[in-house]
Amino acid sequence: MSDPYLADFDLRSLNTLALPGRAARYQRITAAAQLTDPALAGERRFVLGGGSNLVLTGDVDRLVLHIAIPGRRLVGEDAEAWYVEAGAGENWHDFVQWTLAQGWPGLENLSLIPGTVGAAPIQNIGAYGLEAGEQIAHVTAWDFTKQAVCQLNHEDCRFAYRDSLFKQEGWHLDGHLAITAVTFRLPKAWQPNCRYADVTQELATRQVTTPTPRDIADAVIAVRRRKLPDPAVTPNAGSFFHNPIVSAEQAAALKTAHPALPTYPQADGRVKLAAGWLIEQAGWKGKALGPVGMYEKQALVLVNLGGATGEDVKRTMSAVQADVQARFGVALTPEPIFL
């Protein structure tokens, strides 16, 4: 049988930071059945989605499985919710817009986030007051060790802020599992989620007082397009740092010293801080170190200004972290995976 892999494969076009790197071997996965090949179990693997949360630091000396499994369908319905399944390779934004067109709201605040459906539970993507994990019923995956399909329900996934079981166990790095589909529970008792000022202000500008799901999606899309660069034009990986979560005491002290600091109280008593504000106040908005800088319209977004490598990204990241730590005593941690 002929080798199904491509050797020495260029990954630059498969990561939104447009960083150089080649895979020793590469295979595009368009059906879950491809993953059942027993030969894959013995390979050193990395499972790749849309590459929008990835920093390539060089060549990848393993098999890269590029998940491109399509499909989206209503798989169930009860009195309280619709249950909608999407293939792991579906484009996230396109899937969200499709659910709205079908009359199944609940994901509209996550419009225009780059990447694929399969990557959404790993990172527990979130924006404007909503996290994907809140609406995920279960995740279907192929377990390479057990050579079996597994299904992880909402509780199994251990969702937290930009975190999940998949990251906690390191499976996003070692290829233990490959997510093949995600099923979402979209409640029929829909309520608008307008907790973030940017969305509220955009709706007010549009003179929308009783927003529909489509109104909120359109507002989120407008805000994101205004503040965030298009990766096709300016390579980037979206929000580069987590919003740090600190103790209530530290947050109070910072707020006293810096009254304009945006703070968001959490259910556990801690307080989330706006990383973008911290970075901007540290002087990094629109500032670059060589070919990598922080975006001029949103300091939280790290951009490749042309010809950058993974080492350039790490250099700028470290400089930003050092300046924020020195000024505010707050440690920033990166969102993307470094490979």
Secondary structure, DSSP 4 states (H G I P E B T S, - for coil): ----SEEEEE-GGGSTT----EEEEEEEE-SGGGGG-GGGGGS-EEEESSSTTEE--S-EEEEEEEE----EEEEEE-SSEEEEEEETTSBHHHHHHHHHHTT--S-GGGTT--SBTTTHHHHT-EETTEEGGGGEEEEEEEETTTTEEEEEETTTTT-BTTB-HHHHTTHHHH-SEEEEEEEEEEESS------SHHHHHHHHHTT-SS--HHHHHHHHHHHHHHHS--TTTS-EEEE-BPPPEE-HHHHHHHHHH-TT--EEE-TTS-EEE-HHHHHHHTT-BT-EETTEEE-SS-TTEEEE-SS--HHHHHHHHHHHHHHHHHHH-----B-SEE-
